[in-house]
Amino acid sequence: SDCYGAKYYIELHVRMEPQMVEAVPLRYGRVVGLDYAQDGLYVDSVGNRAGYPAYRQRAKSKLERCKRAVSRFHTGSHRSRKFKRRLAKIRRHICNQRKDWQFKKANELAKVYDGICVENLDFAAMQRSQPALAGKMNDNAPKAFYHKLEQKMNENGKPMVKVDLYYPSSQICSACGYRVGRVPIGQRFVCPHCGTEMDRNHNAARNIREEGIRLLDQ
């Protein structure tokens, strides 16, 4: 690195002929639906949570201390540059932790399931319409995770189905099909028709799975 803390990288690109991957026979019992969740990244149709560790949230105190230190010193001074480098190092470490965790989780899901169904969400629009969600959404990086997941599924010859953005997965009862309407984030899903009560994201994940299977049958 130079005196301003800049870093330089070299990328090597190797061109290889794509290998044909044989499609794996689809077993519907091993198809899972994933619903995006602010806490833990996603909830699946079985009710399991991904358990993403929220690395940025864990390092929040370190980031805040470095930001305060940078603001105390004159721009361009030795100490200002020192804390800027430290701040950049913490951010790179968080990014690398997130990438590593997402690749491992995507690889795990691709080995366990024959098919995965997710919602084709517009995360950028969600952040603009609900700024309060932006912090956790940036930490979770769901778009990057879905990209890694799709890559791993393709490598294993398995399908990843993206359910339409406007499919009302969180509004329909996964037990009886009754449309309840909008359910606020964080509130449990309760069906007034059949009495089913469960976690909102779990209910949505089950609906996403059923819709994904329907799309696979087309």
RANOR-V679101 format. One record per residue. N is the residue number from 0. PHI is phi in radians with two decimals (NA if undefined). NEAR is the number of other ideal C-beta (glycine too) atoms within 10 Angstrom. D_LAST is the distance of its C-alpha to the last C-alpha in Angstrom with 1 decimal. Layout:
N/PHI/NEAR/D_LAST + N/PHI/NEAR/D_LAST
This chain:
0/NA/8/54.9 + 1/-1.58/7/57.4 + 2/-1.19/7/59.8 + 3/-1.71/9/57.2 + 4/1.40/13/54.7 + 5/-1.28/9/52.2 + 6/-2.16/9/50.1 + 7/-2.12/6/48.9 + 8/-2.23/4/46.1 + 9/-2.01/4/45.4 + 10/-1.93/4/41.9 + 11/-1.93/4/41.4 + 12/-1.88/4/38.3 + 13/-1.95/4/37.5 + 14/-1.60/4/35.2 + 15/-2.24/5/33.3 + 16/-1.22/5/31.0 + 17/-1.12/5/27.4 + 18/-1.61/6/26.6 + 19/-1.32/7/23.5 + 20/-1.81/11/21.9 + 21/-1.27/7/20.2 + 22/-1.15/10/16.8 + 23/-1.47/14/17.5 + 24/-0.98/7/15.8 + 25/-1.45/14/13.7 + 26/-1.94/10/15.6 + 27/-1.11/11/14.2 + 28/-1.21/6/17.9 + 29/-2.04/13/18.3 + 30/-1.89/21/15.8 + 31/-2.21/21/17.8 + 32/-1.88/29/17.6 + 33/-2.12/29/20.4 + 34/-1.99/26/22.1 + 35/-1.09/23/24.8 + 36/-2.30/23/28.3 + 37/-1.10/17/31.6 + 38/-1.71/15/33.4 + 39/1.69/16/32.1 + 40/1.49/23/29.2 + 41/-2.75/26/26.4 + 42/-2.15/24/25.8 + 43/-1.64/23/23.1 + 44/-1.24/22/21.3 + 45/-1.53/11/24.1 + 46/1.90/13/26.7 + 47/-1.41/14/28.1 + 48/-1.73/15/29.4 + 49/-1.15/20/29.4 + 50/1.31/12/33.1 + 51/-1.03/21/33.5 + 52/-1.22/14/37.4 + 53/0.95/18/37.7 + 54/-1.10/17/40.1 + 55/-1.15/20/41.1 + 56/-1.14/13/42.2 + 57/-1.14/12/44.2 + 58/-1.64/17/46.0 + 59/-1.02/13/46.6 + 60/-1.13/9/50.3 + 61/-1.15/14/50.9 + 62/-1.09/16/49.1 + 63/-1.14/10/51.2 + 64/-1.11/14/54.4 + 65/-1.16/21/53.8 + 66/-1.12/13/53.0 + 67/-1.14/10/56.2 + 68/-1.13/16/58.2 + 69/-1.07/17/57.0 + 70/-1.23/10/57.9 + 71/-1.34/10/61.4 + 72/-1.81/15/62.5 + 73/-1.13/8/63.2 + 74/-1.07/9/60.4 + 75/1.64/8/61.1 + 76/-1.26/10/63.5 + 77/-1.05/9/63.3 + 78/-1.20/12/62.1 + 79/-1.08/16/59.5 + 80/-1.13/16/58.1 + 81/-1.06/15/58.3 + 82/-1.32/19/56.2 + 83/-1.16/18/53.7 + 84/-1.13/16/53.2 + 85/-1.14/17/52.9 + 86/-1.10/17/50.3 + 87/-1.12/14/48.3 + 88/-1.14/12/48.5 + 89/-1.11/16/47.2 + 90/-1.13/14/44.2 + 91/-1.10/11/43.4 + 92/-1.12/13/43.7 + 93/-1.08/19/41.3 + 94/-1.08/14/38.8 + 95/-1.18/11/39.2 + 96/-1.07/15/38.9 + 97/-1.09/20/35.6 + 98/-1.04/14/34.1 + 99/-1.06/11/35.3 + 100/-1.11/17/33.9 + 101/-1.14/22/30.4 + 102/-1.11/15/30.2 + 103/-1.15/11/31.2 + 104/-1.16/19/28.8 + 105/-1.09/21/25.8 + 106/-1.14/16/27.0 + 107/-1.09/11/27.4 + 108/-1.14/21/23.9 + 109/-1.13/22/22.4 + 110/-1.42/10/24.5 + 111/-1.44/10/23.8 + 112/-1.89/20/20.0 + 113/-1.48/19/17.1 + 114/-2.73/21/14.8 + 115/-2.27/28/16.0 + 116/-2.03/29/14.6 + 117/-2.33/24/17.0 + 118/-1.54/26/17.7 + 119/-1.50/12/18.1 + 120/-1.44/16/21.7 + 121/-1.71/12/24.5 + 122/-1.19/18/27.3 + 123/-1.11/10/29.9 + 124/-1.15/10/29.4 + 125/-1.10/15/29.7 + 126/-1.18/15/33.0 + 127/-1.19/10/34.4 + 128/-1.36/9/33.7 + 129/-2.32/11/34.8 + 130/-1.01/9/37.5 + 131/-1.13/10/38.3 + 132/-1.49/15/35.1 + 133/-1.06/13/35.8 + 134/-1.02/14/38.1 + 135/-1.20/17/35.8 + 136/-1.16/18/32.8 + 137/-1.16/12/34.8 + 138/-1.21/20/35.8 + 139/-1.22/25/32.3 + 140/0.86/19/30.9 + 141/-1.12/23/27.2 + 142/-1.09/13/25.9 + 143/-1.14/14/27.8 + 144/-1.15/24/26.5 + 145/-1.10/23/22.8 + 146/-1.14/13/23.6 + 147/-1.14/19/25.4 + 148/-1.12/23/22.6 + 149/-1.11/17/20.0 + 150/-1.08/15/22.7 + 151/-1.18/20/23.3 + 152/-1.14/21/19.7 + 153/-1.11/13/19.5 + 154/-1.11/13/22.8 + 155/-1.68/16/21.7 + 156/1.22/14/18.5 + 157/-2.14/21/16.3 + 158/-1.50/18/13.5 + 159/-2.13/20/14.5 + 160/-1.71/20/12.0 + 161/-1.85/16/13.8 + 162/-1.28/22/13.2 + 163/-0.95/11/14.5 + 164/-0.94/10/18.3 + 165/-1.66/7/18.9 + 166/-1.21/17/16.8 + 167/-1.41/14/19.8 + 168/-1.08/22/19.4 + 169/-1.52/21/23.2 + 170/-1.80/16/23.8 + 171/-1.82/22/21.7 + 172/-1.30/21/23.1 + 173/-1.30/21/20.9 + 174/-1.58/16/22.9 + 175/-2.08/11/22.9 + 176/1.52/12/20.6 + 177/-1.25/13/23.7 + 178/-1.55/10/23.8 + 179/-1.46/17/27.1 + 180/1.94/9/27.3 + 181/-1.14/9/28.3 + 182/-2.06/15/29.8 + 183/-1.02/7/32.2 + 184/-1.07/13/31.9 + 185/1.62/9/33.9 + 186/-1.69/10/33.8 + 187/-1.24/11/32.4 + 188/-1.47/21/29.6 + 189/-2.25/14/31.1 + 190/-1.61/19/29.3 + 191/-1.28/10/31.9 + 192/-1.51/12/29.9 + 193/-1.99/11/29.6 + 194/1.48/10/31.9 + 195/-1.11/16/29.5 + 196/-2.31/11/31.0 + 197/-2.79/17/29.7 + 198/-1.05/16/29.7 + 199/-0.99/19/27.8 + 200/-1.22/25/25.9 + 201/-1.12/21/25.0 + 202/-1.08/29/23.6 + 203/-1.13/28/21.5 + 204/-1.12/30/20.3 + 205/-1.15/24/19.1 + 206/-1.17/24/17.1 + 207/-1.10/28/15.7 + 208/-1.08/27/14.6 + 209/-1.12/19/12.9 + 210/-1.19/20/11.1 + 211/-1.13/26/10.2 + 212/-1.11/16/8.9 + 213/-1.07/12/6.7 + 214/-1.18/15/5.4 + 215/-1.17/14/5.5 + 216/-1.35/8/3.8 + 217/-1.23/4/0.0
